[in-house]
């Protein structure tokens, strides 16, 4: 194995060393690299085993990349080299050595090593063989030294394992040790395949193992849909490794595993990015980090896909680059080449430039028309021409929120059916949204506004307190239409909860119908359903049954309330600090909010609500819609939520129990949707309760011939049409059937 060549390949990935240093895009990369290299993190004052991204190794890594990149002010600068070498020695003497006490395991086993090893590769000759061995001995010392008991003695999984593979692979080419490279190759395969595993620990709940699932969900920390957090880092890690080493023979991962990751680009990542913003439904506690706003997360994922696309077949490569071009067209072309805040992981390398230039010469993908349910992650997303709608839920296996390292401190309700509506104002959830929003009035949620909430103990996400005791959480997809639903019990301990509710979202092309029933609370606290809570918007009533929020861009968002509802609106300016949801930093920010909610009173029993969200509607268009609505509520009861869209010939239902509505009959809880087009009927069904059973569903149509059928659907009879749906292996999500009508 030619280790010198492998080190050069990694150095080329980190620097690119483009010769056209005067071109505007090269200058953009150079400025970005210089910016992060100039962070004033004092090596003397920062702790290498407790600090994650502010560790001095991060600065030394950035300096080394800038030192080796042609055109930067640090390029081959003797003063910069001395600063790096002195910093490495000081860190080894004082903070990262064989005697370093155990602190943050990630910093010891991943964060410090991955930054240190980059420096060792870039400056191998300058550092010298003796120092290289001394520094990397520490890396190997911590490789297996610290076994985390909270994982039951298991090794790292998901993105943590991918990071560890990168560390061992680079340690192998630095130390010229083939066993370390073999270790990385063996364990990379565990990341690059479906997990589809459920784990049960005595005294706790059943939960999902980390990794990808066949419905596109990426799980990390067992209880969280984390594609835009840990999954972001997994993509950037794998993208770099395979870009640098795939065709060298050093990576021996079977090609089928690489092709799997190519599929995940489109199944797991693409549905979660809207016009250059990564949806918060899959970002976990990262939403509480001021330096990881949604557009920065999306940018990091894009860079990882850029590098991974170099290993794709021509068709997938073009598709990936067309997709990225679409996202970049809304953010500004140069955003792929810079980062505003150097505290976020910095992935702007000179090697991105040739890929970036090819992308800029590619035709953009165009709008995405898609409804996708992440059943394992208990989330759903709905893409249309002018807007994106997403809803975040939690289940018996997915936790309500992740409180860790003092992050997400007040985000108690972030999985209680929070809805995200993106229109022309793409930054509505940026700019300090979570630092300033009323966290007991997150959009889409039904909550009891307890004045004692901040005094409640934080949930341990390994215990049942953080889970939803109710089974139903998920939905069903049929082309660009879909339905999602969640039955849940609110905050509390074990099964003692203060609030119960059943909530549904029916997603069509121009509107989303939101239904709720069975809203009951004995607590005596005010109970509300939050229709919306929009940053940079002004609310107003429109006519007798509608409201409108005017934003800084576009037409705004409309809301129509069929039937009776006690609707309130509030325009307020809120001041907050980021350390209200994260430990650092302690500075103030402020935002204007438009809050719209429905009051259910104190101690409601079986209360309900219905409202329609109308993205990118003007106030006049909302008023017209209220007079001629496009969607009809069929039933909103304790047994079933159902809706019909006449123009689309679509009907959807969430069955909370065995029941019948509008000619659709279900033998058990399930979600179903059908759409009729002339003499063809398209049907989709799913089991959001994950009952692992067989459900019989009948429809008020006579079928003459099966046109397309999922293997999980069995035809019981054709007239009237009745099917059996097997929900065994429910992580596979929606099952579809298409028939010709008699």
N, C-alpha and C positions, 0 to 999 in steps of 0.2 A: 504494500500500500504506500503510495507516494504522499506522505504526510505534509511535505512542503507544499505540494500542489493543493492539497485540501485546505491548508491554512491560507493560501493565496485566494482560493475561491471564497472563503468566508470574509477575508479582508475586502475583496472586491464587492461582495454584498453590502458590507458596512459603509463603504466609501464611494464606490462607482468610479471615482476618478475620471470624470468626464473632462475632456480637453477643452471644450468650448466654454470656458469659464465666463465669458462675457455675455452669453445669451441670457435673456431675462429669466427663463425658468431655472437655469443653473444658478443664477444669482439668488433666486428665491430659496433654493435648497441650501445654498451656502449661508445665507443670513439666518435661516432656521437652525442650522447646525451650530453656528456661532452663538446664537441666543441661548441655547441650552448649555453650551460649554461655558458660558459666562455666568452661570448661576453662582451666587456667592454663598455656597455651603462650606463652612469652615471644617476642614478635616479634624481640627483639634476639638471642636465642640459637638460634633454629631456622633451618635453611637451606631456602630455598624450592625449590632445584633438586635436592636429594638426599632430602628427606623427602617421603613420600607423604601419609599421612593426618594426620600431626602438623605439617604445614606451617601457618604462621600464617594463610595465606589461608583455611584451614578454619575457624579460630576467627573470623576477620573475617566470613566468610560467615554463620556461626551467629549472631553478634552482629547482623548486618544483618537477618536474618530475625526475630530476637526484637525488634529495634528497631521493625520495621514491623508486628508482630503485636499486635493489641489484647489487653490483659489481662496481658501479661508485665510483669515489673518493669523491663524495658529499653525499653518502648514509649515512643517519642519522648522518651527521656531524653537531655538535652544531654551529659552525661558519656559515655554510651555512644556517641553520635555522634562526639564528639571522639576517643574511643579508636579508632573505625573509621577516620576520616579520617587521623589521625596514623599509624595502622598501615599504611594503603595507601601513604602517601607514603614511609614508612621502608622498606617492602618494595621499592618501586620504586627507591629510592636505593641500597639495599645488596644486594639479592638477586635481583630479577627485572626485568631490563632488557635492553637490546640487547647489553650486554657480558657477560651471564651465561654462564659456561662450560657446555659440554654435560655433563650428569650423567645423572640418571635421565630418560630421554626422556619417560616418561609424565607425570612431574611438570611438565616444561616445556611439553608440548603438550596435556595433558589436565587433570591434577590442579589445577595453579595456575589455568589459564584458566577452568575450569568454576566454580570457587569465586569467582574475581575477577569474572566476568561477572554472576553472580547479584547481587553487591554493586553493580555498576554499574547494573543495572536497578532494584534496590530503592532506591538512593540517587542516582539520576541527577542530580537538581537540586542536591542537597547537594554532590556531588562537583564538579560544574561541567564544562562542555563541554571546556575545555582539558585538564583532568586525565583525563577520560574518553578523549580521543583519545590522550593520552600512554600510558595504561595499555593500551589495546587495540592500539596500534601494536606493543607487545611480543608480544601474542598472535599477531598476524599475522606477525611476524618469525619465530616458531617454527613457523608452520603447515607450511611445506615446507622448513624450514632443515635439519632433521636426518633424513637418510634412513638407515635402519638396514640395514647391509650384510648382517646375518644373515638378512634377508628377501629377499635378492637384488635389492634396489632396489624391491621391491613396496611399495605403500602399506599402511596399516593394514587389518586384516580383522576380521570378527566384532565382538565387543564393543568392541575398540579403535576400530574404524571408527565404531560407533554413538556412542561418546563424542566422537570428533572431529566428527561431524555435529552433535551438540548444541552443541559449542563454536562451530562456524562459524555455525550458525543463530542462536545468541544474539548472537554478534559482529555478525551482520548486522542484527539489530533494534536493537542498541545504536548501531552506527555508521550505521544506515539505508543499508545497502549491499546491494542486491538480488542482486549476484553471489555473495556469501557464502551467502545463503539458497538460491540456485539450486545451489551446490556441495553443500550439505547434502541437498537434495531428491534430487539425482542419485545421491549415494552411499548414501543410506538404502535405496534399492531393492536394493543389493547385499547388504544384511544381511537383508532381509525376503523371502527366497526360498530354495529348496533350493540347497545347494552341490553335493553329489554329484560332487565333483571329486577325483581322485587326482593327486598330484604326485610326480615322480621327479627327484631331484637326483643328478648323477653322484657316485659314491663313497658315496652314502648310501642309505637305504631309500626305498621308496615310501610316501607318507603322505597323509593326508587334508587337504584345504584347510579353513580355518576356516569355520564356519557350521553351519546345520541340515541334517540328512540325513533321508531319508524314513522311516527307522525311529524318528525322534524324538531321535536323538543330536545334541547340540550340541558341536562341536569347537572348541577354541581352542588356540593354540600348536601346531597341526598334529597333536599326538600325544596329546591328553587329552580325555576326556569331561568337560566343564566347565560343565554346565548350572547347577550350584549355586555357581559361582565367577564366571567371566566372564559366563556366561549369566544369572546373577542381576543383574549390573550392566547387561547389555543390556536386561533386562525393565524395570528401574526407569528406565533412560534413555528407552526408547521409550514406556513408559507415561506419563511426564511430558510428553514432547513432543507426543504425540497427544492427551492430555487437554487440554492448553493450546491447541493450535493447529489441530486437525483441521478444525473447522468455520469457520475464519477465512479460508480460501483461501490462507493462506501456505504450508501444506504441500501440495505437488502430487504426492506419491507416489500412484501408481495405487491404487485401492481394492482391487484384487486382492492387492497386497502387504500391506495392512492385514489383509485376511481371512486371509492366510497366517499372520500373527502370532497371530490369534485361534485358529487350529487348533493352533499350537504350544503355547498355554496348556494344552491338553488332551492333546496327543501327547507333548510334551517335558517339561513341568513337572509336571503332575498326578501321573504315576506315580512321581515321585521325592520326594514329600512324604507322610509318614505321620503323621497326628495332630499336625500342626504342627511336625514335624521334617524337615529336608531331608536325604535319605540321603547318607552320606559317599561312596558309590560315584561320585558325579559332582561332587565339590567340590574335587578336585585338591589343591594344596598349601595351600588355605585351611583344611584340617582342622588344620594346625599353628599356626593363629592363635588365641590365647587369647580374643580379642574377637569371634571369628566361630564360636561354638558353633552346632550344627545348627539350634536353634530360632531364633536370630537371623537366620541365612541364610534360613530359611523365611519369617520375618516380612518381610524386605526383598522377597522375591519376591512375597509376598501384596500388599504395597503397590503394587508395579508392576502386578500384575494388577488391583487395584482401579481404578487410573486407566485402564488399557487397556480395562477392561470398559465404561467409559462410551462407547466407540466401537463396541460390539458390537450385533448385532441382539438383539431382546428375548429370544429363546430362549437364545442363548449367554450373554447377560448374566445371566440367571437361573441358568443352569448354573454360571457362574463364581462367582457370589456364594453359591450353595448350597454349592459346594465349599469356599470360604473359611470360611463359617460352620461347616462340619464341622470344619475344622482349628482354628478358634478355640475351639470347644467343649471342647477338651482342654487348651488353654493358658491359659484365662482370658480373658474378653472384652477387657480393657483392654490386652492385650499388643500389639495392633496400634497402640496409641497411645503406646507408650513404648519406649525402649531402655535396657537396664541399663548398657551401657558406651558412653560417648560416643566412643571411638576407632573404633568401627565406623562405616561410612558412615551418616549420619543422615538418614532419609527421613520423619520425623514432621513433617508440615506440617498446618496448620489445615484445608487443603482436603480432607483425608481424612475429616473428620467427617461430612458429609452422606452420603458413600458408606458409611462405617462404620455409620451408623444404619440405612441400608437393608439392609445385610448382616445386622445383628442382628435385623431383622424378617423375615428369610428362613428357610425351613425348611432344616435342614442336609441335605447330600447323603446321609448314611448311609455305611456301610462300602463300601469299594472292593474288588471281587472281580476280580482281574486278575493275569495273568502276562505280563510284557513283557520281551522280549529287546532290548537295544540292541546290535545286531550290530556296527555301526561302532565303537561305544564299548567293545565287548567286556565288557558288563555285563548283568546280569539282575536283575529285581525281581519279587517274588511277594507279592501282597496277599491276605489272608484276614480273616475276621471279627475274630479276636483277636490277630493278629500280622502282621508284615511280615518277609519274609526277602529279603536282597539279597546278591549275590555280585559281586565285582569281579575282573576278569581283565585280562590284557594280551595283545597279539597282535603280528603282524609289523609292524603299522602303529601300534599304540597302545603308548606307552612304559610302563615299569614304575612309575616315579614321577618327579615333577618337582622337582629340586633347583634352586632359583633364589632369588636374594637371601637366601641362607643359610636358607631355609625348607625344611622336610621333610628335615632332615639325616639322620635315622635311619629314615626310612620306606621302607627298601629293599624290603620284602615287601608293600607295601600293595596291590599288584595281582596277587599270587601266589595268587589264589583266596580272598581275605579274605571272610568271611561276616559279615553284620550281622543279628542277630536282635532285633527289637523286639517286646516284648509289653506288659504293663501298665507296666513300668518304661521310660518313654519317654526318660529321661535317662541310659541306660546308657552312651552314648558321649559324654556331656558331662562337665563337672566335672573337667577335666584328664586325660581318658582317655589321650590321646596323649602327654602329658607324663610319665605314670607307668607305662603298660603296658610289658611286656617286648616290644620291637619285633621280636624274633626269635620271638615266640610270638603272632602275631596270629591271631585265630580263623579256622579254615578252611584255613590254609596248610599245605603240606608243605615243611619247611625243613631244611637242614643248619645246625645251630647252631654256626657258626664263631666261635671267639674272635677271629678276625682281621677279622670283618666291618666293624667300625668303622674299620679301617685301610685298607680298600679305597678307591680313588678314587671320587668321585661320578661317576655316569654323565652323559654329555652326551646329552640327549634327541634331538639331531639325528643321533647316530651309532648303528650297529647294536647296540652294547653294551647299550642300554637297552630293546631290543625282545625279543620272544619269537621265537626262530628257528623255532618250530613254527607251522604254519598254522592249526591247529584251535583256535578260541576264539570261543564264542558259544553259541547254543542255539535252541530252538524253542518256540512257544507254541500252546496249544490251550485257548481260554477261560481259566479260572482255573488250569489245570494247565500244566506245562511241564518242560523239561529244559535244562540248560546243561552245557557241558563245555570243558575246556582241557587241551591237551597242552603242556607247557612244559619248558624247560631253565632251571635256577636261575641264581643270580648267577655272573658270570664275564665274561670278555672275548671278544667276537666269538662264535664257535661253541664255544669252550672253556668248558664249564660244569661245575659240580661235582655237579649233581643233575638227574635227569629224572623226570617223573611224568606220568600221565594221570589227570585228576580230573573227576568228574561230580557233578551235583546234580539230583535228580529231585523236583520240587515238586508236592505234592498238596494236599488241603484241610486235613488235620490234621497232616501230617508232611512232612519233607524227608529223603530218602535221599541220603546222601553216599558215593560210591564212589571208590576210588583203586587204580591198578594200575601195574605197570612201574616202581615206585619203586626207583631205582638211584643209588648215589653211591659213587665211589671215593675220596672225600676223607679218610675216616677220622673225620670229625666226626659227632657224634650226629645222626641223622635222625629227625624227629618229624612227625606230623600233629597239628595243634592243633585239637581238637574245638571248644573255646570258651575264651574268656578274658574273663570278665564282671566288670565293675566293680560294686561294692556287692552281691556275691553270695557265698554259702557253698556249697562243693561237698560231695557225699557219694555213696558207692556205694549203689545200691538193688538188692537181690538179687544174683544172680551175674553178670548181663550188662547192667546199666544203671547210670546215674548221674543225679544231679539237682542243680541249682544253685538255691538259694533266694535270691530277691532281696528288695528293700525293698518291692516292690509285686507284686500278683498271685500266681499259683500257682508261678511259677518256670519253669525250662526243663528238660526231660528229654532223656536221651540213651540210646538202646538200641544195643547192639553185637551184631549177629548173627554167629555164628561165633566164632573165637578172636581175641583182641586183647590186647596188653600195654598196658592202660589205666592211666594215672597221674592222680592229682588233687592239687591243691595249693591251699591257702588261704594267701594272703600279703598283707601290707601293703607297698606300694611307695611310695617317696618319689622325687620327680623334680622337674625344673624345666622350664618351658616352653622355655627356650633350649636344651634338649637336642634339640628339633625345630625351633626358630625362634630367630632371633638375639636376640630381646627378648621379654619381660623376664626378668630373672634372679631369680625368686622360687620358693620351694618349694611344692609341693602334695603331697598323699598320698591314696592310694586303696586300698581293700581289693579284692582280685581272687579270683575262683574260676577256676582254670586246669585244664583237662582235656585230656589229650593221649594219643596212641598212640605208643609207642616202636617204631621199626623197627631200632634198633641202629646199629652202625657198619659202613660199607661194605655196605649192603643191596643185593641183586640181585633185581629183579622182586618186591619186597615189595608188599603191598596192604593195603587197609583197607575197612571198611564200618561206617557208623553212621547212626542215624536221629535227627534232631532233632525234639523234641516241644515246641513252644512252648505256654506256658500250660497245662502239665500239672503236677499235684501229684505228690509222690513216690509216693503210693499209685496214682495213675493211670498213672504210668510203669511201676511194677511189673506192673500188670494188662496194660498194652500189651505188655510183654516176653513175657508168657505167651500173648497172642493178638494178634500183630502184624498191622497192616493192609496192610503192603507186603512184597513178596517180591523178593529179589535173583535175577534170572534168570541173569545172567552178569556176571562182573567179571574180564575178561581183557585181554590186550594188544590184542585185536582189537575188542572191543565191551564197553560197559557197558549193561546193560539191567535194567529193573525192571517189576513188575506190581503194580497196585493192584486187588484183587479187587472191593471194594465199589463203586469208581468205574468198573469195567470199562475201566480205562485201562492201556495198555502203552507204554513209552517206551524209546528206545535211542539211544546215541551210538555210531556206527560210526567207529572210528579208521582202519579200512581196509575194503576190500570184503569182506563176510562175511555170515553168516546167523545169526539167533538167533530162536528161538521162532516160526518161520514168516515172519519179516520178513527180506527179502534186499535188500542194497544193493550197487550196483556200484562205489561210491566212498565216501570219508568223508562223513558227513552226520549230521544229527539227525532223528529221526522219532518221532512219537507218534500213537497212535490211541485213540479211545474209542467203545465200542459202546453204543447206547441203543436197546433193542428191535430194530427192523429197520433202523436207521439207523447208518451208520458215518461218524464224523468223523475226518479224517486231517490232520495238519500235518507239513510237512517243511521243512528249511532246510539251508544249506551253510555251517556255521561256518568252514570252511577257505577260503571265498571263492575257489573254484577257477575261477569263470567258465566252467563246463562244464555238460554235461547228465548228470544222475544218474538211473539207473533203480532204482526201489524197488518191491518186490512185497509184498503182505500176504496173510495166510491167510484171505481172505474172497472170496465171489462177489458181485459187484455186479450189480444189475438196472437201475439208472437213476442218472444223475448228477443230484443235487439242487442243488449249488452247486460252482463250480470256479474256482480262480484261473487267470488267463490263462497263468501260468508252468507249469501242470501239464497234461500231455497223457496221455490214457488210452491205454495200449498194448493192454491186454485187460481184460475185465471178470471172467473166471473162469479162474484166480484173479486177483484184482485186481492189475494192474501199471501203474505210472505212470512217466512221464518228467518230471523236474523241471529246469527251466533255472535255473541259479544266476547267469546273467549279470545284472549289476546287483544283486549280493547285498545292497547296502545297503537294499534294500526288505524284507529280512527273511523271515519265515515265509510260506510259501504253503500254502493250505488247500483241502481237497476234502471234499465231503459226498456220500455215495451211499446209495441204498436197497439193502438186501441181498436177494439172491435167496432 
